[in-house]
Amino acid sequence: MLTIASIAVICALTSWFAATAVLDGLADAIGITVQQGAWLTNAVQLGFVAGALTASVISLTDSVSLVRVLTVSSLLAALSTAVLLMEPPLSVALAARFTTGIALAGVYPSAMKMIASWFIRGRGLALGIMVGAITLGSAMPHFFRALGSGTSWQLVISLSSIACLFAAVVFATLIQEGPHTPARGKFNPKQLGKVLRDKPVMLANLGYFGHMWELYAMWGWILAYASAAHAAGQSLTNPSILAFLVVAAGAPGCLLGGYLSDRIGRCLTTSLMMAVSGACALLIGLLFNGPTGLFVMVALLWGFTVVADSAQFSAAVSELSPGDFVGSSLAFQMAVGFAITVFTIWLVPVVANQAGSWRWAFLILVPGPIVGIIAMMKLRALPASAKLAGGRR
């Protein structure tokens, strides 16, 4: 079940960055600038927040089967992605991408809950594999672009839509919930005050916010950055392949992050990963003009570490929060975290445009990991951190 679900999730998540991977061609087709095109990515982020919060408020997966939610959401992602093939005006394209975000809010959390229902022992590793599948799926549009030699944006959109349709069929016919369905923490807006006043929870949230400041902006613009470096003289055979490998490197990174977190502690693991990823955000600018081997190594290391700690922030909040507001804590964490990504995805190309080059555009991401590390180290010093990972801080 884990294998089948992972394949389906990879296929469904290809729709997340489908427009981003072909932004140059798509922007020309619908008559927009690259800066305007950033909102095609941000629309997905906003749709995801809206969809996930709505699902939490109405307790969607408590009243509708997970299989049905996964199937319908994948089908909706396929249709909303295919709308781009019509070369619609920007307003329609943004609405389609917003709808894709809503659909993915039905896939991402539901798939995690479904897999958790099959595991008691080994649940952490199983969820790590699912986050890896989500990461790999997010990378696939760059691979699709490379298959088309970087020339056909329609091919990428078509393959992403077909992959989502395939995911819908798999979810509908081969997936079922397991015998250990975990209880769902419900979102209650009245409990947000408790979340804000809970220092350990807010430190874990602050760590997550620093992580999110960096993650999606890097994923969203790594192809543009690699292409600019290639144009500046880097001997990259195919920037799209590099972008795919950088994002896909996060899949094994997630497994290592989960493994380390259970053994050396969540605070240490997240801080280690943010220290390395933040250093890569700095170093990649220094290597913008070469040597190519070091540039590629740093890019791959960045991709490996930038998402490796992602699941551990949610795990920390679920362990630190009192049982009656775990749902509210996680909903708050996700909503603010993805709202931050909207800002940084918009900001990176603005910095590049103002500087006249992409070389130092990623420097703006470095403060995120720094803030995240400070927060997680402060959390580690608190007695409450003994609740994390069975006492491993």
N, C-alpha and C positions, 0 to 999 in steps of 0.2 A: 504493500500500500504506500509506503514511503517513497519507493522508487517511482511508482506510477504517478503519484501526486506531484513529485518533484518535476517530472517531465512536463506535466500539465501546467504547473506554475511557471516554469521556464517559458513555455509557449505563450501563456497569457501575458506575462510581464514584458514580452517584446514590444508591446504597444506603448510602454511608458516613455521611452526615448525615441520612438519611431520618427517623429517629426524633427527632433533635435539632431539626429544622425544625418539628416538630409536637408538641413536648414538652408544651406546655400542654394540648392536647386529649387526647393519648395518656395523660398522667399522670392526668387526670380519669377516663378510661375504665378504667384498670387500678387506680385507687385508690392513687396514690403522690404524694409531694410533689415539687416541682421539684428539691430537693437530692438526693432518691433518684433522680430522673430523670437526674441528671448521670451516674450509673453506666451508663445506656443508651448514652451516648457513650463512656464509659471502657471498657466491655466490648468495643467495636469496636477500640479502641486495643490492649487487651491481647490480643485475638484475633489482631490483625495481627502483633504481636511474636511470639506463639507460633507462628503459621503460618509467618512468614518464617524464624525460627530453625530450625524443624523442616525446612523445605524446604532450608535451607543445610546442615544436618547430614547429611541423606540425599541431598544433591545431586539434588533432584527433577527439575530441568529438564535434567540430564545423562542421566537414565534414562527420562524421559517426554517426548514431544514438546511443544513450547511451545504448539502449537495445541490439543492435548488439555487441557493444564493451564488455558489461558485459557477454553476452552469449559466444562469442568466447574466451574471456579471461578465463572464468571458464572452458571451455572445454580444453584449452591449459594447464591450471594448473592441470587438471585431468590426462592428457596424460603425462606431464613431471614428475609428481609425480610417476606415475605407472612405469616409466622407472627404478626406483630403485629396483623394484621387480626382474629385470633381473640380479641383482648383478653385475653391470657393473664395469669396471675399474674406478679409481678415476677421470680421465679426463672426462669420459662420465657422471659420476655422478655429477661432478661440472657443466658441461654444462647443464644438466637437471635441476639442482637447479637454475642456472642463468636464465634459461627459465621460471621457476616457478616465479621468482621475476618479470620478464617482464610481465607475465600474471597477477600477483597481482597488478601491476601498472595500469592495465586496469580495475581492480575490485574496488580497494580502492577509488581513486578519483572520478571515474565515479558513484559509488554508492552514494557518498556524494552529488554530483551535482544533481543526479536524485531525491534524497529525498528532496533537497532544492527546486526543481521545484514544489513540492506539498505544500509548506508551505510559508506563509509570516509571520503571527503571529505564534509563537511557533516553528520557524525554529531552534532557538538555542537548544531547548530541543530535537527536532527531530534529529539534527546532533549529539547531545550528545548520543542519543540512538544508532545511527549508529556506533559511535566510540566504544560504549559498545559492540555492536555486533561484531565488528572487534576484540576487545580484547577477547571476549568469544570464537570466532572462533580460535584465536591464541592459546588458552588454550586447545582446544579439543583433540589434539593428545596425551596429557598426560592422558586424560580420556580414550581414546581408548587403550592406553598402559595398564592402570589399568584393563580394561575389559579383557585383555589377560593375566592378572596376571604378567605382566612385562616380559613375556617369548617370545612372538611372535612379532618380529619387522615387519614381513610381514603383520600381521593383521592390524597394525596401518597404514601402507602405503596403504593397500587395502581400508580400511575404509575412509581414507582421499581422495583417488582418487574417490571413489564412491560418497562421499559427494560433491565433486567438480562437478561431472556429474549431480547430483541432482540439484545443484545450476544453472548449465547451462540450464537445463530444466525449472526451475522456472523463470529464467530471460527471456527465450525465449517465454514463454506462459502466464505468469501472470503479468509481469511488463510492465509499460508504463510511459512515461514522463508526468509530471504534467503541469498545465497551467502557472506556474510562473518560467520558466527556467531562472536562473540568468545569467547575462552577464559573459563571460569568459575573465579573464585577460590573455593576451597572453605574452608568454615569449619572451624577446628581449635581446640577449646577450649584445648589445650595452648599455643597461640601467644598467648593473651591477655596473658601476662606480657611478651612482646615489644612488644605494642601499648601497654601501660601504661608501658613504659620508653622508648618512642620519643617524645621531646619534640615534634618537629614534628607528628607524627601526632596526639598528644594535644592540642596547641594547636588544630589544625583541628577535632578532636572537640569541644573546649570551645566553639569558635565555633558549632558546630552545636547543642550543648546549649543555649546561650543563645538561639539562633534558635527551637528547638523549645519552649522555655519560653513563648514568646510566641505562636507560630503557631496551634496547634490550639485553645488556649483562646480566642483571638480569633475564629477561625472558629466554634467551638462556641457562643459566647455573644453574637455580634454581633446576632442577631435579638432576643434578650431585652433587650439594651442599647438597641437602636433602638426597641423597643416601649415600654420604660420612658421614654425620652426623648420619645417621641410622647405618652405619657400625662402627661408633665410640662409639655407645652405646645409642643413642637416641631411645626411644621406639615408633618409627613411624610404624604404621601398614602397610602403603603402601606409599612410597615416591612419586609414580606417582600420587596418589590421592592428596597429598599435593601440588605437583607442579601444578596440574590442578586448585585446589582451589586458590592458590596464584595468578596465572595469571588471572583466571576468576574473582577474587575479584576486578580487575580493572574496570569491567563493571559497577557495581553500583558506583564505585569511579568516573567514567567519568560523571555520572549524577549529583553527588554532586558537582564536580568541575564546571560544567556548571551552576548549580544553584547558587553557591556561587559567581562565577565570575560576574554574572549579578547583584548581590546584594552588595557585598563588594568590587568588583573591580578585574580586571585581575591581576594586579601586586601583590596585597595582597594574592589572591587565589593561584597563582602559587608559590609564596614564601612560603606560609604555607605548601603546598603539598611537595615542595622540602625539606623543613626543616624536615618534618616528615619522608620522604622517605630516606633522607640522614642519619638521626639518626638510622633508621632501618638497613641500610647497615653497620653501626658500631655495633649496638647492637646484630645483629644476630651472629656475630663472638664471642662475649662474651658469648652467650648462646649455642654455638656449642655443648657443652657436657651436656647441660641440664640447668635447668629442661625443660622437653619436652613441658609442657603446655605453658610456656613463649616463648619458641622457636617457636612454632606453631603460637602463637598470634602475635609475631613480624613479622613472615613471611607473615601472612595474612594482617597485617596492611601495610606492605611494598607493597604487591601486590595491595592493595586498593589505595594507594597514589602515587605510582610510575608512573602511567599513567593518574591519575585523572586530571592533568593540561594540558595534551598533546594538546587538541584542542584549548586551550586558547592562546597559542603562535601564532598559525596560525591566529586566530581571531584578535589578537593584531596587527600583521603585516598587515593584510588586512585593519584594521582601521587606522593605522598610515601612510601607503604608499599612495602617490598621485595616483589618479585613473589610470594614464597612465602607471604605472609600478607595479601594484599590482601583476600581473602574474609573472613578473621577480623577485619580492621580495619573493614570495612564492616558486618559483622554486629554487632560491638560498638557501633559508632556508632548504628546503627538501633535496637538493643535499648535502650540507655540513653536515646536521644533520645525514643522513644515512651513509655518508662516515665515520663519527666519530664512528658509531656503528660497522663498520667493524673492526676498530682498537681495540675497547674495547672488542668485542666478541673474538678476537684473544688473547688479553692480559690477560684476567681473568684466563684461564687454564694455561698459561705460569707462572703466579704468583703462582698458586696453585702447579705447578710442581716444581718450584724453592724452594718454602717453604716446600715442602714435605707433604703438607696437604691443604685441601680446606678451613680450618677454617678462615683464614684471607684474602682469595682471593678477597672478595667483598670490602675490604677496599679501593682498587684502584678506586672504583666507587664514593667514598665520595666527592672528589674534584668537581665533576660535579655539584651536587646540590648547593655546596657553591658558585661556580662561577655564577650559574644561579640566586641565590638569590641576590647576589650583583648587578648583571645586572638589575634585575627587580626592585630593590629598587632605583637604580639610575634613571631608567626610570620613576618611580613614582614621582620623585622629579622634573622632567622636565615639563614645561607648556604643551608640546605636549601630555602628558599622559591624558589630559582632553578629548581627542578624544576616549579614550577607554571606551567601554561599557556604552555609554551615559554619560560620565563624572565620572563614578565609576572607580577609579584607583586601 
